[in-house]
Structure formats: C-alpha cells, structure tokens
C-alpha cells in the first residue's frame, strides 16, 4: 500500500518491531513532510483485515533531515525521538526532529 506511493529511488525497510524507516533520496524537508503525510493518510484511510478481524491502523512518523554529518545511529536516534514525540502528542501524526 505505502510502496505504491514511493518513488523507485526511495527505500523502505523495517528496523524492528513495528518501526520502519523510509529513505527519501534527493528530496528537501518540505517534500519529505508532504510524502510522510501522504503515507500517514494512506494507512489512516484504510481498513485492514486478518481473518474475520477488522483493524484500523495509524502511523506516528518522526522526520529527520540527513545532512551528511550525522552517522546512521544518530539519524535513527533522532528520527526515533521525533516519532515518540508524535506518539506523545496524540499519535497518528508527523513530527520533524528539531
């Protein structure tokens, strides 16, 4: 579902549990905000099924700008912190690391 909205140069991977990372290559932070919100809405506007069970899922998204100076672990930590702030602010939203 989300893969349909990603460009061929974008990369989606699972980092563990229910946490995923999407790398948006060659896009500025404003474009990343638009892409993240689009992904959030795709999930929010769909119903998911497992057998006879029906589920509504939401996304809490943490955004961080890759500046070429931070290592991978620092980037993931900052994105994780922004994602947890999104959850603390009520979930189902996008938050930019400041």
Biopython code that builds the backbone (N, CA, C, O; Angstrom):
import numpy as np
from Bio.PDB.StructureBuilder import StructureBuilder

atoms = [
    (1, "UNK", "N", (0.831, -1.187, 0.000)),
    (1, "UNK", "CA", (0.000, 0.000, 0.000)),
    (1, "UNK", "C", (0.877, 1.252, 0.000)),
    (1, "UNK", "O", (0.743, 2.098, -0.885)),
    (2, "UNK", "N", (1.770, 1.380, 0.978)),
    (2, "UNK", "CA", (2.668, 2.530, 1.020)),
    (2, "UNK", "C", (3.661, 2.469, -0.132)),
    (2, "UNK", "O", (4.038, 3.501, -0.687)),
    (3, "UNK", "N", (4.080, 1.270, -0.489)),
    (3, "UNK", "CA", (5.048, 1.122, -1.570)),
    (3, "UNK", "C", (4.545, 1.747, -2.866)),
    (3, "UNK", "O", (5.339, 2.230, -3.673)),
    (4, "UNK", "N", (3.243, 1.741, -3.067)),
    (4, "UNK", "CA", (2.675, 2.334, -4.283)),
    (4, "UNK", "C", (2.916, 3.834, -4.360)),
    (4, "UNK", "O", (2.925, 4.402, -5.452)),
    (5, "UNK", "N", (3.111, 4.487, -3.212)),
    (5, "UNK", "CA", (3.310, 5.929, -3.176)),
    (5, "UNK", "C", (4.783, 6.335, -3.142)),
    (5, "UNK", "O", (5.096, 7.525, -3.186)),
    (6, "UNK", "N", (5.681, 5.370, -3.063)),
    (6, "UNK", "CA", (7.102, 5.684, -3.034)),
    (6, "UNK", "C", (7.672, 5.714, -4.452)),
    (6, "UNK", "O", (7.178, 5.039, -5.355)),
    (7, "UNK", "N", (8.716, 6.506, -4.618)),
    (7, "UNK", "CA", (9.411, 6.570, -5.903)),
    (7, "UNK", "C", (10.395, 5.402, -5.979)),
    (7, "UNK", "O", (10.713, 4.789, -4.960)),
    (8, "UNK", "N", (10.870, 5.098, -7.167)),
    (8, "UNK", "CA", (11.800, 3.976, -7.320)),
    (8, "UNK", "C", (13.100, 4.206, -6.559)),
    (8, "UNK", "O", (13.743, 3.238, -6.154)),
    (9, "UNK", "N", (13.505, 5.452, -6.352)),
    (9, "UNK", "CA", (14.745, 5.732, -5.627)),
    (9, "UNK", "C", (14.568, 5.741, -4.106)),
    (9, "UNK", "O", (15.561, 5.823, -3.383)),
    (10, "UNK", "N", (13.353, 5.662, -3.611)),
    (10, "UNK", "CA", (13.095, 5.621, -2.174)),
    (10, "UNK", "C", (13.295, 4.203, -1.647)),
    (10, "UNK", "O", (13.121, 3.226, -2.376)),
    (11, "UNK", "N", (13.659, 4.105, -0.378)),
    (11, "UNK", "CA", (13.915, 2.802, 0.240)),
    (11, "UNK", "C", (13.093, 2.688, 1.522)),
    (11, "UNK", "O", (13.115, 3.585, 2.365)),
    (12, "UNK", "N", (12.374, 1.587, 1.662)),
    (12, "UNK", "CA", (11.592, 1.285, 2.860)),
    (12, "UNK", "C", (12.177, 0.034, 3.492)),
    (12, "UNK", "O", (12.349, -0.984, 2.821)),
    (13, "UNK", "N", (12.484, 0.108, 4.793)),
    (13, "UNK", "CA", (12.940, -1.096, 5.478)),
    (13, "UNK", "C", (12.491, -1.086, 6.931)),
    (13, "UNK", "O", (12.246, -0.038, 7.528)),
    (14, "UNK", "N", (12.392, -2.290, 7.476)),
    (14, "UNK", "CA", (11.959, -2.485, 8.855)),
    (14, "UNK", "C", (13.184, -2.475, 9.758)),
    (14, "UNK", "O", (14.175, -3.151, 9.482)),
    (15, "UNK", "N", (13.112, -1.706, 10.836)),
    (15, "UNK", "CA", (14.231, -1.667, 11.785)),
    (15, "UNK", "C", (13.953, -2.511, 13.019)),
    (15, "UNK", "O", (14.865, -2.770, 13.804)),
    (16, "UNK", "N", (12.720, -2.943, 13.204)),
    (16, "UNK", "CA", (12.386, -3.810, 14.328)),
    (16, "UNK", "C", (10.979, -3.572, 14.807)),
    (16, "UNK", "O", (10.460, -2.459, 14.722)),
    (17, "UNK", "N", (10.361, -4.619, 15.311)),
    (17, "UNK", "CA", (9.002, -4.490, 15.840)),
    (17, "UNK", "C", (8.076, -3.860, 14.816)),
    (17, "UNK", "O", (7.931, -4.347, 13.695)),
    (18, "UNK", "N", (7.457, -2.770, 15.230)),
    (18, "UNK", "CA", (6.546, -2.069, 14.324)),
    (18, "UNK", "C", (7.155, -0.755, 13.834)),
    (18, "UNK", "O", (6.431, 0.179, 13.490)),
    (19, "UNK", "N", (8.481, -0.687, 13.805)),
    (19, "UNK", "CA", (9.171, 0.522, 13.364)),
    (19, "UNK", "C", (9.821, 0.308, 12.007)),
    (19, "UNK", "O", (10.496, -0.693, 11.769)),
    (20, "UNK", "N", (9.601, 1.271, 11.127)),
    (20, "UNK", "CA", (10.120, 1.224, 9.771)),
    (20, "UNK", "C", (10.825, 2.538, 9.465)),
    (20, "UNK", "O", (10.556, 3.565, 10.087)),
    (21, "UNK", "N", (11.724, 2.485, 8.505)),
    (21, "UNK", "CA", (12.424, 3.673, 8.028)),
    (21, "UNK", "C", (12.157, 3.796, 6.537)),
    (21, "UNK", "O", (12.166, 2.806, 5.804)),
    (22, "UNK", "N", (11.920, 5.021, 6.102)),
    (22, "UNK", "CA", (11.798, 5.313, 4.681)),
    (22, "UNK", "C", (12.847, 6.366, 4.355)),
    (22, "UNK", "O", (12.842, 7.456, 4.926)),
    (23, "UNK", "N", (13.741, 6.037, 3.439)),
    (23, "UNK", "CA", (14.740, 6.990, 2.970)),
    (23, "UNK", "C", (14.231, 7.612, 1.675)),
    (23, "UNK", "O", (13.990, 6.910, 0.693)),
    (24, "UNK", "N", (14.071, 8.927, 1.681)),
    (24, "UNK", "CA", (13.580, 9.660, 0.514)),
    (24, "UNK", "C", (14.765, 10.394, -0.100)),
    (24, "UNK", "O", (15.155, 11.467, 0.359)),
    (25, "UNK", "N", (15.320, 9.807, -1.126)),
    (25, "UNK", "CA", (16.532, 10.336, -1.739)),
    (25, "UNK", "C", (16.245, 11.590, -2.561)),
    (25, "UNK", "O", (15.289, 11.642, -3.335)),
    (26, "UNK", "N", (17.103, 12.604, -2.372)),
    (26, "UNK", "CA", (17.042, 13.800, -3.202)),
    (26, "UNK", "C", (15.801, 14.639, -3.011)),
    (26, "UNK", "O", (15.321, 15.255, -3.963)),
    (27, "UNK", "N", (15.271, 14.678, -1.804)),
    (27, "UNK", "CA", (14.047, 15.431, -1.539)),
    (27, "UNK", "C", (14.313, 16.370, -0.365)),
    (27, "UNK", "O", (14.978, 15.987, 0.597)),
    (28, "UNK", "N", (13.798, 17.592, -0.438)),
    (28, "UNK", "CA", (14.005, 18.528, 0.673)),
    (28, "UNK", "C", (13.027, 18.220, 1.799)),
    (28, "UNK", "O", (12.139, 17.381, 1.651)),
    (29, "UNK", "N", (13.196, 18.901, 2.917)),
    (29, "UNK", "CA", (12.393, 18.585, 4.103)),
    (29, "UNK", "C", (10.916, 18.873, 3.879)),
    (29, "UNK", "O", (10.065, 18.162, 4.413)),
    (30, "UNK", "N", (10.596, 19.902, 3.099)),
    (30, "UNK", "CA", (9.182, 20.180, 2.816)),
    (30, "UNK", "C", (8.561, 19.049, 1.998)),
    (30, "UNK", "O", (7.427, 18.642, 2.250)),
    (31, "UNK", "N", (9.308, 18.548, 1.023)),
    (31, "UNK", "CA", (8.826, 17.404, 0.238)),
    (31, "UNK", "C", (8.690, 16.162, 1.089)),
    (31, "UNK", "O", (7.768, 15.369, 0.899)),
    (32, "UNK", "N", (9.619, 15.988, 2.042)),
    (32, "UNK", "CA", (9.555, 14.833, 2.944)),
    (32, "UNK", "C", (8.312, 14.913, 3.833)),
    (32, "UNK", "O", (7.667, 13.898, 4.096)),
    (33, "UNK", "N", (7.979, 16.126, 4.295)),
    (33, "UNK", "CA", (6.769, 16.297, 5.110)),
    (33, "UNK", "C", (5.524, 15.909, 4.315)),
    (33, "UNK", "O", (4.630, 15.238, 4.832)),
    (34, "UNK", "N", (5.476, 16.338, 3.053)),
    (34, "UNK", "CA", (4.338, 16.000, 2.184)),
    (34, "UNK", "C", (4.257, 14.488, 1.985)),
    (34, "UNK", "O", (3.179, 13.902, 2.087)),
    (35, "UNK", "N", (5.400, 13.859, 1.700)),
    (35, "UNK", "CA", (5.423, 12.405, 1.486)),
    (35, "UNK", "C", (5.005, 11.650, 2.754)),
    (35, "UNK", "O", (4.250, 10.680, 2.679)),
    (36, "UNK", "N", (5.496, 12.094, 3.915)),
    (36, "UNK", "CA", (5.153, 11.435, 5.177)),
    (36, "UNK", "C", (3.657, 11.564, 5.467)),
    (36, "UNK", "O", (3.016, 10.601, 5.887)),
    (37, "UNK", "N", (3.119, 12.734, 5.245)),
    (37, "UNK", "CA", (1.688, 12.942, 5.481)),
    (37, "UNK", "C", (0.859, 12.088, 4.523)),
    (37, "UNK", "O", (-0.177, 11.547, 4.910)),
    (38, "UNK", "N", (1.308, 11.966, 3.282)),
    (38, "UNK", "CA", (0.601, 11.124, 2.307)),
    (38, "UNK", "C", (0.601, 9.666, 2.770)),
    (38, "UNK", "O", (-0.422, 8.988, 2.680)),
    (39, "UNK", "N", (1.760, 9.176, 3.272)),
    (39, "UNK", "CA", (1.830, 7.802, 3.787)),
    (39, "UNK", "C", (0.902, 7.628, 4.978)),
    (39, "UNK", "O", (0.208, 6.618, 5.089)),
    (40, "UNK", "N", (0.890, 8.614, 5.869)),
    (40, "UNK", "CA", (0.042, 8.546, 7.057)),
    (40, "UNK", "C", (-1.422, 8.450, 6.658)),
    (40, "UNK", "O", (-2.176, 7.661, 7.227)),
    (41, "UNK", "N", (-1.820, 9.247, 5.689)),
    (41, "UNK", "CA", (-3.216, 9.247, 5.248)),
    (41, "UNK", "C", (-3.608, 7.950, 4.548)),
    (41, "UNK", "O", (-4.736, 7.481, 4.702)),
    (42, "UNK", "N", (-2.695, 7.371, 3.786)),
    (42, "UNK", "CA", (-2.984, 6.091, 3.126)),
    (42, "UNK", "C", (-3.365, 5.041, 4.156)),
    (42, "UNK", "O", (-4.346, 4.319, 3.977)),
    (43, "UNK", "N", (-2.597, 4.954, 5.228)),
    (43, "UNK", "CA", (-2.882, 3.971, 6.276)),
    (43, "UNK", "C", (-4.144, 4.351, 7.046)),
    (43, "UNK", "O", (-4.979, 3.493, 7.332)),
    (44, "UNK", "N", (-4.284, 5.619, 7.379)),
    (44, "UNK", "CA", (-5.419, 6.085, 8.178)),
    (44, "UNK", "C", (-6.750, 5.893, 7.449)),
    (44, "UNK", "O", (-7.780, 5.676, 8.087)),
    (45, "UNK", "N", (-6.733, 5.970, 6.145)),
    (45, "UNK", "CA", (-7.972, 5.894, 5.362)),
    (45, "UNK", "C", (-8.322, 4.484, 4.902)),
    (45, "UNK", "O", (-9.235, 4.307, 4.095)),
    (46, "UNK", "N", (-7.612, 3.483, 5.402)),
    (46, "UNK", "CA", (-7.889, 2.107, 5.006)),
    (46, "UNK", "C", (-8.228, 1.252, 6.219)),
    (46, "UNK", "O", (-7.830, 1.544, 7.346)),
    (47, "UNK", "N", (-8.960, 0.211, 5.956)),
    (47, "UNK", "CA", (-9.276, -0.788, 6.981)),
    (47, "UNK", "C", (-8.496, -2.047, 6.626)),
    (47, "UNK", "O", (-8.413, -2.428, 5.458)),
    (48, "UNK", "N", (-7.933, -2.682, 7.630)),
    (48, "UNK", "CA", (-7.130, -3.875, 7.424)),
    (48, "UNK", "C", (-7.840, -5.071, 8.040)),
    (48, "UNK", "O", (-8.553, -4.938, 9.034)),
    (49, "UNK", "N", (-7.638, -6.239, 7.439)),
    (49, "UNK", "CA", (-8.312, -7.447, 7.889)),
    (49, "UNK", "C", (-7.303, -8.558, 8.110)),
    (49, "UNK", "O", (-6.353, -8.723, 7.345)),
    (50, "UNK", "N", (-7.530, -9.314, 9.175)),
    (50, "UNK", "CA", (-6.780, -10.528, 9.457)),
    (50, "UNK", "C", (-7.821, -11.560, 9.838)),
    (50, "UNK", "O", (-8.367, -11.536, 10.941)),
    (51, "UNK", "N", (-8.088, -12.468, 8.907)),
    (51, "UNK", "CA", (-9.189, -13.405, 9.123)),
    (51, "UNK", "C", (-10.492, -12.634, 9.199)),
    (51, "UNK", "O", (-10.820, -11.858, 8.301)),
    (52, "UNK", "N", (-11.238, -12.855, 10.285)),
    (52, "UNK", "CA", (-12.506, -12.159, 10.483)),
    (52, "UNK", "C", (-12.355, -10.862, 11.269)),
    (52, "UNK", "O", (-13.331, -10.144, 11.487)),
    (53, "UNK", "N", (-11.136, -10.567, 11.691)),
    (53, "UNK", "CA", (-10.886, -9.356, 12.491)),
    (53, "UNK", "C", (-10.631, -8.157, 11.579)),
    (53, "UNK", "O", (-9.942, -8.257, 10.564)),
    (54, "UNK", "N", (-11.194, -7.049, 11.964)),
    (54, "UNK", "CA", (-11.022, -5.790, 11.236)),
    (54, "UNK", "C", (-10.188, -4.844, 12.093)),
    (54, "UNK", "O", (-10.419, -4.731, 13.297)),
    (55, "UNK", "N", (-9.213, -4.161, 11.478)),
    (55, "UNK", "CA", (-8.315, -3.273, 12.207)),
    (55, "UNK", "C", (-8.228, -1.915, 11.542)),
    (55, "UNK", "O", (-8.288, -1.798, 10.318)),
    (56, "UNK", "N", (-8.088, -0.900, 12.362)),
    (56, "UNK", "CA", (-7.755, 0.442, 11.879)),
    (56, "UNK", "C", (-6.363, 0.755, 12.424)),
    (56, "UNK", "O", (-6.142, 0.709, 13.634)),
    (57, "UNK", "N", (-5.441, 1.069, 11.544)),
    (57, "UNK", "CA", (-4.072, 1.362, 11.944)),
    (57, "UNK", "C", (-3.773, 2.842, 11.781)),
    (57, "UNK", "O", (-4.417, 3.530, 10.989)),
    (58, "UNK", "N", (-2.802, 3.325, 12.524)),
    (58, "UNK", "CA", (-2.345, 4.702, 12.391)),
    (58, "UNK", "C", (-0.826, 4.703, 12.321)),
    (58, "UNK", "O", (-0.172, 3.721, 12.672)),
    (59, "UNK", "N", (-0.279, 5.820, 11.863)),
    (59, "UNK", "CA", (1.168, 5.988, 11.803)),
    (59, "UNK", "C", (1.582, 7.197, 12.618)),
    (59, "UNK", "O", (0.984, 8.268, 12.517)),
    (60, "UNK", "N", (2.602, 7.012, 13.417)),
    (60, "UNK", "CA", (3.273, 8.124, 14.083)),
    (60, "UNK", "C", (4.642, 8.205, 13.431)),
    (60, "UNK", "O", (5.427, 7.260, 13.509)),
    (61, "UNK", "N", (4.933, 9.331, 12.787)),
    (61, "UNK", "CA", (6.116, 9.447, 11.954)),
    (61, "UNK", "C", (7.064, 10.499, 12.509)),
    (61, "UNK", "O", (6.661, 11.623, 12.811)),
    (62, "UNK", "N", (8.332, 10.117, 12.639)),
    (62, "UNK", "CA", (9.394, 11.040, 13.017)),
    (62, "UNK", "C", (10.261, 11.327, 11.812)),
    (62, "UNK", "O", (10.774, 10.407, 11.173)),
    (63, "UNK", "N", (10.426, 12.597, 11.500)),
    (63, "UNK", "CA", (11.220, 13.009, 10.345)),
    (63, "UNK", "C", (12.544, 13.607, 10.793)),
    (63, "UNK", "O", (12.604, 14.338, 11.782)),
    (64, "UNK", "N", (13.597, 13.293, 10.064)),
    (64, "UNK", "CA", (14.899, 13.895, 10.328)),
    (64, "UNK", "C", (15.574, 14.151, 8.977)),
    (64, "UNK", "O", (15.513, 13.328, 8.063)),
    (65, "UNK", "N", (16.207, 15.294, 8.883)),
    (65, "UNK", "CA", (16.918, 15.660, 7.661)),
    (65, "UNK", "C", (18.318, 15.055, 7.700)),
    (65, "UNK", "O", (19.038, 15.212, 8.686)),
    (66, "UNK", "N", (18.701, 14.368, 6.635)),
    (66, "UNK", "CA", (20.043, 13.813, 6.533)),
    (66, "UNK", "C", (20.949, 14.912, 5.997)),
    (66, "UNK", "O", (20.793, 15.370, 4.865)),
    (67, "UNK", "N", (21.897, 15.324, 6.830)),
    (67, "UNK", "CA", (22.764, 16.446, 6.458)),
    (67, "UNK", "C", (24.164, 16.025, 6.033)),
    (67, "UNK", "O", (24.994, 16.876, 5.710)),
    (68, "UNK", "N", (24.434, 14.736, 6.030)),
    (68, "UNK", "CA", (25.740, 14.251, 5.630)),
    (68, "UNK", "C", (26.770, 14.266, 6.741)),
    (68, "UNK", "O", (27.895, 13.809, 6.541)),
    (69, "UNK", "N", (26.410, 14.782, 7.908)),
    (69, "UNK", "CA", (27.357, 14.869, 9.019)),
    (69, "UNK", "C", (27.055, 13.875, 10.133)),
    (69, "UNK", "O", (27.958, 13.496, 10.879)),
    (70, "UNK", "N", (25.800, 13.448, 10.257)),
    (70, "UNK", "CA", (25.431, 12.517, 11.327)),
    (70, "UNK", "C", (25.613, 11.080, 10.855)),
    (70, "UNK", "O", (25.373, 10.757, 9.691)),
    (71, "UNK", "N", (26.045, 10.220, 11.784)),
    (71, "UNK", "CA", (26.152, 8.808, 11.440)),
    (71, "UNK", "C", (24.771, 8.159, 11.503)),
    (71, "UNK", "O", (23.803, 8.760, 11.969)),
    (72, "UNK", "N", (24.707, 6.934, 11.030)),
    (72, "UNK", "CA", (23.427, 6.221, 10.940)),
    (72, "UNK", "C", (22.725, 6.113, 12.283)),
    (72, "UNK", "O", (21.520, 6.349, 12.371)),
    (73, "UNK", "N", (23.455, 5.763, 13.320)),
    (73, "UNK", "CA", (22.834, 5.591, 14.633)),
    (73, "UNK", "C", (22.275, 6.916, 15.166)),
    (73, "UNK", "O", (21.220, 6.926, 15.800)),
    (74, "UNK", "N", (22.956, 8.010, 14.922)),
    (74, "UNK", "CA", (22.464, 9.318, 15.352)),
    (74, "UNK", "C", (21.194, 9.684, 14.598)),
    (74, "UNK", "O", (20.231, 10.167, 15.194)),
    (75, "UNK", "N", (21.192, 9.455, 13.294)),
    (75, "UNK", "CA", (19.993, 9.726, 12.495)),
    (75, "UNK", "C", (18.799, 8.920, 12.990)),
    (75, "UNK", "O", (17.705, 9.455, 13.172)),
    (76, "UNK", "N", (19.026, 7.614, 13.208)),
    (76, "UNK", "CA", (17.930, 6.766, 13.680)),
    (76, "UNK", "C", (17.449, 7.203, 15.055)),
    (76, "UNK", "O", (16.248, 7.190, 15.325)),
    (77, "UNK", "N", (18.372, 7.590, 15.923)),
    (77, "UNK", "CA", (18.004, 8.053, 17.259)),
    (77, "UNK", "C", (17.155, 9.324, 17.190)),
    (77, "UNK", "O", (16.162, 9.446, 17.908)),
    (78, "UNK", "N", (17.536, 10.258, 16.342)),
    (78, "UNK", "CA", (16.783, 11.499, 16.198)),
    (78, "UNK", "C", (15.400, 11.245, 15.591)),
    (78, "UNK", "O", (14.409, 11.834, 16.023)),
    (79, "UNK", "N", (15.340, 10.371, 14.593)),
    (79, "UNK", "CA", (14.050, 10.021, 13.995)),
    (79, "UNK", "C", (13.163, 9.314, 15.018)),
    (79, "UNK", "O", (11.961, 9.573, 15.082)),
    (80, "UNK", "N", (13.746, 8.430, 15.810)),
    (80, "UNK", "CA", (13.018, 7.708, 16.849)),
    (80, "UNK", "C", (12.464, 8.686, 17.890)),
    (80, "UNK", "O", (11.317, 8.559, 18.320)),
    (81, "UNK", "N", (13.285, 9.660, 18.291)),
    (81, "UNK", "CA", (12.828, 10.668, 19.247)),
    (81, "UNK", "C", (11.666, 11.475, 18.704)),
    (81, "UNK", "O", (10.711, 11.758, 19.427)),
    (82, "UNK", "N", (11.742, 11.850, 17.429)),
    (82, "UNK", "CA", (10.646, 12.604, 16.808)),
    (82, "UNK", "C", (9.385, 11.744, 16.727)),
    (82, "UNK", "O", (8.277, 12.240, 16.929)),
    (83, "UNK", "N", (9.560, 10.456, 16.430)),
    (83, "UNK", "CA", (8.407, 9.552, 16.364)),
    (83, "UNK", "C", (7.739, 9.420, 17.736)),
    (83, "UNK", "O", (6.511, 9.406, 17.828)),
    (84, "UNK", "N", (8.534, 9.324, 18.791)),
    (84, "UNK", "CA", (7.950, 9.230, 20.128)),
    (84, "UNK", "C", (7.246, 10.534, 20.524)),
    (84, "UNK", "O", (6.243, 10.505, 21.237)),
    (85, "UNK", "N", (7.767, 11.668, 20.065)),
    (85, "UNK", "CA", (7.057, 12.931, 20.307)),
    (85, "UNK", "C", (5.716, 12.927, 19.578)),
    (85, "UNK", "O", (4.725, 13.435, 20.101)),
    (86, "UNK", "N", (5.681, 12.358, 18.373)),
    (86, "UNK", "CA", (4.415, 12.241, 17.643)),
    (86, "UNK", "C", (3.422, 11.403, 18.446)),
    (86, "UNK", "O", (2.242, 11.746, 18.523)),
    (87, "UNK", "N", (3.886, 10.320, 19.038)),
    (87, "UNK", "CA", (3.015, 9.475, 19.860)),
    (87, "UNK", "C", (2.535, 10.228, 21.094)),
    (87, "UNK", "O", (1.364, 10.139, 21.463)),
    (88, "UNK", "N", (3.443, 10.972, 21.735)),
    (88, "UNK", "CA", (3.080, 11.734, 22.939)),
    (88, "UNK", "C", (2.071, 12.834, 22.632)),
    (88, "UNK", "O", (1.283, 13.217, 23.496)),
    (89, "UNK", "N", (2.095, 13.344, 21.399)),
    (89, "UNK", "CA", (1.184, 14.420, 21.009)),
    (89, "UNK", "C", (-0.172, 13.894, 20.541)),
    (89, "UNK", "O", (-1.007, 14.668, 20.071)),
    (90, "UNK", "N", (-0.395, 12.594, 20.665)),
    (90, "UNK", "CA", (-1.698, 12.039, 20.341)),
    (90, "UNK", "C", (-1.690, 10.984, 19.260)),
    (90, "UNK", "O", (-2.752, 10.498, 18.871)),
    (91, "UNK", "N", (-0.525, 10.615, 18.764)),
    (91, "UNK", "CA", (-0.370, 9.586, 17.732)),
    (91, "UNK", "C", (-0.949, 10.037, 16.394)),
    (91, "UNK", "O", (-1.590, 11.083, 16.291)),
    (92, "UNK", "N", (-0.705, 9.222, 15.380)),
    (92, "UNK", "CA", (-1.239, 9.425, 14.035)),
    (92, "UNK", "C", (-0.903, 10.822, 13.509)),
    (92, "UNK", "O", (-1.779, 11.555, 13.052)),
    (93, "UNK", "N", (0.382, 11.173, 13.584)),
    (93, "UNK", "CA", (0.846, 12.475, 13.099)),
    (93, "UNK", "C", (2.314, 12.384, 12.712)),
    (93, "UNK", "O", (2.994, 11.405, 13.021)),
    (94, "UNK", "N", (2.785, 13.409, 12.038)),
    (94, "UNK", "CA", (4.185, 13.511, 11.616)),
    (94, "UNK", "C", (4.842, 14.629, 12.429)),
    (94, "UNK", "O", (4.285, 15.716, 12.576)),
    (95, "UNK", "N", (6.034, 14.342, 12.953)),
    (95, "UNK", "CA", (6.783, 15.327, 13.730)),
    (95, "UNK", "C", (8.204, 15.400, 13.187)),
    (95, "UNK", "O", (8.853, 14.374, 12.981)),
    (96, "UNK", "N", (8.679, 16.607, 12.959)),
    (96, "UNK", "CA", (10.029, 16.850, 12.485)),
    (96, "UNK", "C", (10.976, 17.009, 13.650)),
    (96, "UNK", "O", (10.687, 17.758, 14.584)),
    (97, "UNK", "N", (12.124, 16.306, 13.613)),
    (97, "UNK", "CA", (13.141, 16.485, 14.637)),
    (97, "UNK", "C", (13.642, 17.920, 14.549)),
    (97, "UNK", "O", (13.968, 18.409, 13.467)),
    (98, "UNK", "N", (13.700, 18.595, 15.703)),
    (98, "UNK", "CA", (14.151, 19.986, 15.679)),
    (98, "UNK", "C", (15.531, 20.130, 16.265)),
    (98, "UNK", "O", (16.064, 21.238, 16.324)),
]
sb = StructureBuilder()
sb.init_structure("model")
sb.init_model(0)
sb.init_chain("A")
sb.init_seg("    ")
for serial, (resi, resn, name, xyz) in enumerate(atoms, 1):
    if name == "N":
        sb.init_residue(resn, " ", resi, " ")
    sb.init_atom(name, np.array(xyz, "f"), 0.0, 1.0, " ", f" {name:<3s}", serial, name[0])
structure = sb.get_structure()
